[in-house]
Amino acid sequence: MTINCKGQLIDLARPRVMGILNVTPDSFYDGGKYKSDSAVLAQVEKMLSEGATFIDVGAYSSRPGASHISEEEELKRIVKMVERILEKFPEALLSIDTFRSKVATACLQAGAAIINDISAGNLDGNMLDTIAKFQVPYIMMHMRGTPQTMLEETHYDNVTKEVCLYFSKKIALVRAKKLNDIIIDPGFGFSKTLPQNYSLLSHLELLHSLRAPLLVGISRKSMVYKLLGTDPENALNGTTALHTVALLKGAQILRAHDVKEAMECIKIIAEIKNQNGI
């Protein structure tokens, strides 16, 4: 599978890492760490040097119960940062973590390459038409409700089957708009309990029936640290364990805070598969 990013074909036969860059004050792990342009650019340089193919820039915290911010505030936080990153790293492939079509438009006009939408178009009726206009890769995540209400939306008869059904309908809708580069994200931690997250991970290979590249975002989330009785700061080892499982089940993109460690997982699993002739 390949995706077209600004005319560059990215082959996903080899799994890739998407480095996380939150320019927010309240994200669950790195919120407030990057308060200056120099700090942001240093982190981007670090992630690129460690092997990140994509950098996912977000200015709206989607952690459970996060404060809602206005569209104007999100634009203020993110557009200039996209411009500054691309001024210093013009070859960087930036993904924009937003559910708002106006934010997506502004960032794509500034040179971003991908849109990563936690709502898969559910929170902005103009999003799919915006993606169709720009013809960029579109990451669709599974979530119920909003970041403010999703913890109340956790009833499933079978979480994996319902996530698959959700995406089958979404993919058909997006394909009808002549979009080719669709990536699916099962939405670990979003409108799912801890047991549901692990049930979904244990059956992750079933999502390949959808025939779309699979992104996994597990990095330092509560499904890691709550199970282990720790906190996000001390959840790297657990994250690495789950990244390994995700790769063995066919994940093609790891969305991660810790690029070096995620790349090491990819290298090890690639060697295992190579030795097995996979």
C-alpha positions as CSV (number, residue, x, y, z in Angstrom):
1,M,0.0,0.0,0.0
2,T,1.1,3.5,-0.8
3,I,-0.2,7.0,0.0
4,N,0.5,10.2,-1.9
5,C,1.9,13.0,0.2
6,K,2.5,16.2,-1.8
7,G,3.5,14.1,-4.8
8,Q,5.7,11.8,-2.9
9,L,4.6,8.1,-2.7
10,I,5.1,6.7,0.8
11,D,5.3,2.9,0.7
12,L,3.6,1.4,3.8
13,A,4.9,-2.1,3.2
14,R,7.4,-1.0,5.7
15,P,5.7,0.4,8.8
16,R,6.2,4.1,9.5
17,V,6.2,6.2,12.6
18,M,4.2,9.4,13.0
19,G,5.7,11.6,15.7
20,I,3.3,13.4,18.0
21,L,3.7,17.2,18.4
22,N,1.0,18.8,20.6
23,V,1.1,22.6,20.7
24,T,-1.5,22.6,23.5
25,P,-1.2,23.5,27.2
26,D,-3.3,20.5,28.3
27,S,-2.6,17.3,26.4
28,F,-2.4,14.3,28.7
29,Y,1.4,13.7,28.2
30,D,3.2,16.5,26.5
31,G,0.9,19.4,27.0
32,G,2.8,22.6,27.7
33,K,6.2,21.2,26.9
34,Y,6.7,23.1,23.8
35,K,6.0,26.7,24.7
36,S,8.4,28.4,22.3
37,D,9.2,28.2,18.6
38,S,12.7,26.9,19.4
39,A,11.3,24.1,21.6
40,V,8.9,23.0,18.9
41,L,11.5,23.1,16.2
42,A,14.0,21.2,18.3
43,Q,11.4,18.5,19.0
44,V,10.6,18.2,15.3
45,E,14.3,18.0,14.4
46,K,14.7,15.2,17.1
47,M,11.7,13.2,15.8
48,L,12.8,13.5,12.1
49,S,16.4,12.5,13.0
50,E,15.1,9.5,14.9
51,G,13.2,8.3,11.8
52,A,9.7,9.7,11.9
53,T,8.1,9.8,8.4
54,F,5.3,12.1,9.5
55,I,4.9,14.7,12.2
56,D,1.3,15.0,13.6
57,V,0.7,18.5,14.8
58,G,-2.3,19.1,17.1
59,A,-3.6,22.3,18.7
60,Y,-6.8,20.9,20.2
61,S,-6.5,18.5,23.1
62,S,-8.7,15.5,22.7
63,R,-7.9,13.8,25.9
64,P,-11.0,12.7,27.9
65,G,-12.7,15.7,29.5
66,A,-10.4,18.2,27.8
67,S,-11.5,21.9,27.6
68,H,-13.2,22.9,24.4
69,I,-11.5,25.7,22.6
70,S,-12.8,27.9,19.8
71,E,-11.9,27.5,16.1
72,E,-10.1,30.9,16.3
73,E,-7.9,29.7,19.2
74,E,-7.0,26.5,17.4
75,L,-6.1,28.5,14.2
76,K,-4.0,30.9,16.3
77,R,-2.1,28.0,17.9
78,I,-1.4,25.9,14.8
79,V,-1.1,27.8,11.5
80,K,2.0,29.9,12.3
81,M,3.6,26.8,13.8
82,V,3.0,24.8,10.6
83,E,4.6,27.6,8.6
84,R,7.6,27.8,10.9
85,I,8.2,24.1,10.9
86,L,8.1,23.9,7.1
87,E,10.3,27.0,6.8
88,K,13.0,25.1,8.7
89,F,12.1,21.6,7.5
90,P,10.6,22.0,4.0
91,E,10.6,18.3,3.3
92,A,8.7,17.4,6.4
93,L,5.4,15.7,5.9
94,L,3.0,17.3,8.4
95,S,-0.2,15.7,9.5
96,I,-2.8,18.0,11.1
97,D,-4.8,16.7,14.0
98,T,-8.1,18.5,13.7
99,F,-11.8,17.8,13.2
100,R,-12.4,21.3,11.8
101,S,-12.5,21.9,8.1
102,K,-11.4,25.6,8.4
103,V,-8.3,24.5,10.4
104,A,-7.6,21.8,7.8
105,T,-7.9,24.2,5.0
106,A,-5.6,26.8,6.5
107,C,-3.0,24.2,7.4
108,L,-3.1,22.6,4.0
109,Q,-2.7,26.0,2.3
110,A,0.3,26.5,4.6
111,G,1.9,23.3,3.3
112,A,0.6,20.4,5.5
113,A,0.3,17.0,3.8
114,I,-2.3,14.9,5.7
115,I,-5.4,15.5,7.8
116,N,-5.9,13.4,10.9
117,D,-9.6,13.7,12.0
118,I,-10.6,12.1,15.3
119,S,-14.3,12.4,14.3
120,A,-14.0,11.0,10.7
121,G,-16.1,14.0,9.6
122,N,-18.8,13.6,12.2
123,L,-18.0,16.9,14.0
124,D,-17.8,19.1,10.8
125,G,-20.1,18.5,7.9
126,N,-17.7,20.3,5.5
127,M,-14.6,18.2,6.3
128,L,-15.1,15.4,3.7
129,D,-15.6,18.0,0.9
130,T,-12.5,19.8,2.1
131,I,-10.4,16.7,1.9
132,A,-11.9,15.9,-1.5
133,K,-10.9,19.4,-2.7
134,F,-7.3,19.1,-1.6
135,Q,-7.0,15.4,-2.4
136,V,-4.7,14.6,0.6
137,P,-4.5,11.5,2.7
138,Y,-7.2,11.4,5.3
139,I,-6.9,9.6,8.6
140,M,-10.3,8.6,10.0
141,M,-10.5,7.6,13.6
142,H,-13.3,5.8,15.4
143,M,-14.9,7.8,18.2
144,R,-18.4,8.2,19.6
145,G,-19.5,11.6,20.9
146,T,-16.9,14.3,21.5
147,P,-13.8,14.5,23.7
148,Q,-16.0,16.0,26.4
149,T,-18.7,13.2,26.2
150,M,-16.9,10.1,24.9
151,L,-16.5,8.4,28.2
152,E,-20.3,8.2,28.4
153,E,-20.4,6.4,25.0
154,T,-18.8,3.0,25.8
155,H,-21.6,0.4,25.3
156,Y,-20.8,-2.2,22.6
157,D,-22.1,-5.7,22.0
158,N,-18.9,-6.4,20.2
159,V,-16.4,-3.6,20.0
160,T,-14.3,-4.9,17.2
161,K,-17.3,-5.8,14.9
162,E,-18.8,-2.4,15.6
163,V,-15.6,-0.6,14.8
164,C,-15.3,-2.5,11.5
165,L,-18.9,-1.7,10.6
166,Y,-18.3,2.0,11.4
167,F,-15.3,2.1,9.1
168,S,-17.0,0.1,6.3
169,K,-19.7,2.8,6.1
170,K,-17.2,5.7,6.4
171,I,-15.0,4.3,3.7
172,A,-17.9,3.9,1.3
173,L,-18.9,7.5,2.0
174,V,-15.4,8.8,1.5
175,R,-14.8,6.7,-1.7
176,A,-18.0,8.3,-3.1
177,K,-16.2,11.6,-2.9
178,K,-13.3,10.2,-5.1
179,L,-10.8,10.1,-2.2
180,N,-8.2,7.4,-2.6
181,D,-5.7,7.8,0.3
182,I,-7.7,6.7,3.4
183,I,-6.1,5.6,6.6
184,I,-8.1,4.1,9.5
185,D,-7.4,4.5,13.2
186,P,-9.4,2.3,15.6
187,G,-9.3,5.1,18.3
188,F,-7.7,3.4,21.3
189,G,-8.8,5.3,24.4
190,F,-11.7,7.1,22.6
191,S,-15.1,6.1,23.8
192,K,-13.8,2.7,25.0
193,T,-13.1,1.2,28.4
194,L,-9.8,-0.4,29.3
195,P,-11.1,-4.0,28.6
196,Q,-12.6,-2.8,25.3
197,N,-9.3,-1.3,24.2
198,Y,-7.5,-4.6,24.9
199,S,-10.3,-6.6,23.2
200,L,-9.9,-4.4,20.1
201,L,-6.1,-4.8,20.1
202,S,-6.4,-8.5,20.5
203,H,-8.5,-8.7,17.3
204,L,-6.8,-5.9,15.4
205,E,-6.0,-8.0,12.4
206,L,-9.7,-8.2,11.6
207,L,-9.6,-4.5,10.5
208,H,-7.4,-5.5,7.5
209,S,-10.6,-6.7,5.9
210,L,-11.3,-3.0,5.2
211,R,-8.4,-2.8,2.9
212,A,-7.1,0.5,4.2
213,P,-3.8,1.3,5.9
214,L,-4.0,0.9,9.6
215,L,-2.7,3.5,12.1
216,V,-2.4,2.7,15.8
217,G,-2.3,5.4,18.4
218,I,-1.5,3.8,21.8
219,S,1.5,5.9,23.0
220,R,1.5,6.4,26.7
221,K,-2.4,6.3,26.9
222,S,-4.4,5.3,29.9
223,M,-4.9,1.8,28.6
224,V,-1.2,1.4,29.3
225,Y,-0.6,3.3,32.5
226,K,-3.8,2.4,34.3
227,L,-3.3,-1.3,33.7
228,L,0.2,-1.0,35.0
229,G,-0.6,1.3,37.9
230,T,1.6,4.1,36.8
231,D,1.3,7.4,34.9
232,P,2.0,8.7,31.3
233,E,5.5,9.7,32.2
234,N,6.4,6.1,33.1
235,A,4.4,4.3,30.4
236,L,7.1,4.0,27.7
237,N,7.9,0.3,28.5
238,G,4.2,-0.6,28.3
239,T,3.8,1.4,25.1
240,T,6.7,-0.5,23.5
241,A,5.1,-3.8,24.4
242,L,1.8,-2.8,22.8
243,H,3.5,-1.3,19.7
244,T,5.1,-4.8,19.3
245,V,1.7,-6.4,19.4
246,A,0.2,-3.9,17.0
247,L,3.0,-4.5,14.5
248,L,2.7,-8.3,14.7
249,K,-1.0,-7.7,13.9
250,G,-0.2,-5.6,10.8
251,A,-0.2,-2.0,11.9
252,Q,1.3,0.2,9.2
253,I,1.7,3.5,11.1
254,L,2.6,3.9,14.8
255,R,1.5,7.3,16.1
256,A,4.0,7.8,18.9
257,H,5.6,10.3,21.3
258,D,8.8,8.4,21.4
259,V,10.0,7.9,17.9
260,K,13.4,6.2,18.5
261,E,11.7,3.4,20.6
262,A,8.9,3.0,18.0
263,M,11.5,2.7,15.2
264,E,13.3,0.0,17.2
265,C,10.1,-2.0,17.4
266,I,9.7,-1.7,13.7
267,K,13.2,-2.9,13.0
268,I,13.0,-5.9,15.3
269,I,9.6,-7.0,14.0
270,A,10.9,-6.6,10.4
271,E,13.8,-8.9,11.1
272,I,11.5,-11.5,12.7
273,K,9.2,-11.4,9.7
274,N,12.2,-11.5,7.3
275,Q,13.6,-14.7,9.1
276,N,10.2,-16.3,8.8
277,G,9.9,-15.4,5.1
278,I,6.9,-13.2,5.6
